[in-house]
Every structure is written in structure tokens, then in C-alpha cells.
């Protein structure tokens, strides 16, 4: 059975208290959802949630929102939350293309993109989460000093992303093609499930941090 097609996953998500239903209605009100004024960090394409849950556990004074479009993948994260509930973490099942309909201007302080779908065909370039089209969406919701952090082991996608940062009118704050050998950028690095797998296979991990 494919992970994305577990029967009943959408119903479970709809009834789960950690999942925000109709998130577009929360635009501009996310601090109310969390009940505080702490910074908000989001991960787009959070998968099974290991990265974000680790961050949330280590940083109780930051609020986190995980975005995942595949119901059955998100279900795995919810199962982990049942084992270790975190008050500063919420989830949304949605497509990232509508992210500017869910968060308001200056509402998000940081965006994490980890091992995103490379969409290898040229005609799908706009769907890549590091395309200039997506950077335009991020621009609408990030604070003035907000940043986007991107990790991947796909060198072609990383090259594309470096080009898109410039085309989008953003700039690089930091960049490496071998994160785990870069002492400065690897300090405090939290690994995703994919990162553990790929680095374990000897693949170098690329990372960039982009700002306006």
C-alpha cells in the first residue's frame, strides 16, 4: 500500500485537534490560535514531521506550523503527536500554492523547505517550492527580516534554486553544498528522515538561506 493512500486518513485529519480546518479563515489570527505572540515558523512539505517536532520540542518559545498536502503522510505526523503532544505545533493539510491565502503579511518569521519534490520536468518548474513564483508567495507572508531555509541532496534542484533566489530579487545569506562538513552552517542542524537516509548513503546535503 502506498503511504499516500491510506483509507480514512482525511476523516481522521478532519477530526484531529492538532490540525487546523479551513486555515484560510485563520489568516492574520495565528497568534490567537497559539494563544501568544511568539514568532511563527512554518515548514512547507513537512512529511512525517520529524524535523518540525524536534524543533518544536527544543524551542517552546516559537510556534510552528507544518504544511503537508498528502493526507496519509500527515497522518504519520499525527500519530507521533499522540505519543509526544506539543502545544506550540499545529498542522495544515493543504497545497502550498495557496499559502498567501492562509497567512497574512508579516505573520511568518521563517520558512523551512526540506528535500522538496524536484519536479524534474521543465514544464513543472513553477511548482518547485524554490521557484521565483513561490518566493513571491513567501514575500507576502514573511516579516521584513524573515528568511527561507532550504535543504536538498538534489544538485540540479539546488542549482535551479540558486538561480531563482536572484531572479526573485532575494539574496543569499548563507550557502553550502556540503552541510555536514560546514561547521558553521551545520551547528544546531536538525535532520529530517530524508536527510538521515541520504547522508547515510554518502550524499552531500546542500543548504541555502535566502533573505530579502
C-alpha positions, 0 to 999 in steps of 0.5 A: 500500500502506498503511504499516500493512500491510506483509507480514512486518513482525511476523516481522521485529519478532519477530526484531529485537534492538532490540525487546523480546518479551513486555515484560510479563515485563520489568516492574520489570527495565528497568534490567537490560535497559539494563544501568544505572540511568539514568532511563527515558523512554518515548514512547507512539505513537512512529511512525517514531521520529524524535523518540525517536532524536534524543533518544536520540542527544543524551542517552546518559545516559537510556534510552528506550523507544518504544511503537508498536502498528502493526507496519509503522510500527515497522518504519520505526523499525527500519530507521533503527536499522540505519543509526544503532544506539543502545544506550540505545533499545529498542522495544515493539510493543504497545497502550498500554492495557496499559502498567501491565502492562509497567512497574512503579511508579516505573520511568518518569521521563517520558512523551512523547505526540506528535500522538496519534490524536484519536479524534474520536468521543465514544464513543472518548474513553477511548482518547485517550492524554490521557484521565483513564483513561490518566493513571491508567495513567501514575500507576502507572508514573511516579516521584513527580516524573515528568511527561507531555509532550504535543504536538498541532496538534489544538485540540479534542484539546488542549482535551479534554486540558486538561480531563482533566489536572484531572479526573485530579487532575494539574496543569499545569506548563507550557502553550502553544498556540503552541510555536514562538513560546514561547521558553521552552517551545520551547528544546531542542524536538525535532520529530517528522515530524508536527510538521515537516509541520504547522508547515510548513503554518502550524499552531500546535503546542500543548504541555502538561506535566502533573505530579502 
